[in-house]
């Protein structure tokens, strides 16, 4: 089964060409939650999980 998303676009899109399933996303979220709880059983460390859930925008960007 191929990716249903067109692989070419007139604008740059983050994650362009990535395809996944709901089950994959659930496993990713579960791994992040476990890592945040201190259970590092895969490739996601607690430090990485903390970066994934941290605010990425500064105050000016958040307030627009």
C-alpha positions as CSV (number, residue, x, y, z in Angstrom):
1,X,0.0,0.0,0.0
2,X,1.5,3.3,-1.1
3,X,1.3,6.7,0.6
4,X,-2.0,8.4,-0.2
5,X,-0.5,11.9,0.3
6,X,1.0,13.5,-2.8
7,X,4.8,13.6,-2.5
8,X,5.2,16.9,-4.4
9,X,3.9,20.3,-3.3
10,X,4.2,24.0,-4.3
11,X,5.0,24.9,-0.6
12,X,7.4,23.3,1.8
13,X,5.5,21.1,4.3
14,X,7.0,19.7,7.5
15,X,6.8,15.9,7.5
16,X,6.1,15.8,3.8
17,X,5.9,12.3,2.6
18,X,5.6,10.7,6.0
19,X,2.7,8.2,6.3
20,X,1.6,6.4,9.4
21,X,-1.4,4.8,11.1
22,X,-3.4,5.6,14.2
23,X,-1.8,2.6,15.9
24,X,1.7,3.9,15.1
25,X,0.7,7.3,16.7
26,X,-0.7,5.6,19.8
27,X,2.5,3.6,20.2
28,X,4.6,6.8,19.9
29,X,2.5,8.6,22.5
30,X,2.6,5.7,24.9
31,X,6.4,5.6,24.5
32,X,6.6,9.3,25.3
33,X,4.4,9.0,28.3
34,X,6.5,6.0,29.6
35,X,9.7,7.9,29.1
36,X,8.3,11.0,31.0
37,X,7.5,8.6,33.8
38,X,11.1,7.4,33.8
39,X,10.5,4.1,32.0
40,X,13.0,4.2,29.1
41,X,12.5,1.0,27.2
42,X,13.1,2.1,23.6
43,X,14.7,4.9,21.7
44,X,12.9,7.7,23.5
45,X,14.8,8.9,26.6
46,X,13.3,11.1,29.3
47,X,15.3,14.0,28.0
48,X,13.9,13.6,24.5
49,X,10.3,13.2,25.8
50,X,10.7,16.4,27.8
51,X,11.8,18.3,24.7
52,X,8.9,16.8,22.7
53,X,6.3,18.3,25.2
54,X,8.1,21.6,26.0
55,X,6.8,24.9,24.6
56,X,8.5,25.6,21.4
57,X,7.3,29.2,20.8
58,X,8.6,32.2,22.6
59,X,6.1,34.6,24.3
60,X,5.8,36.9,21.3
61,X,5.1,34.0,19.0
62,X,2.5,32.6,21.4
63,X,0.7,35.9,21.8
64,X,0.8,36.7,18.1
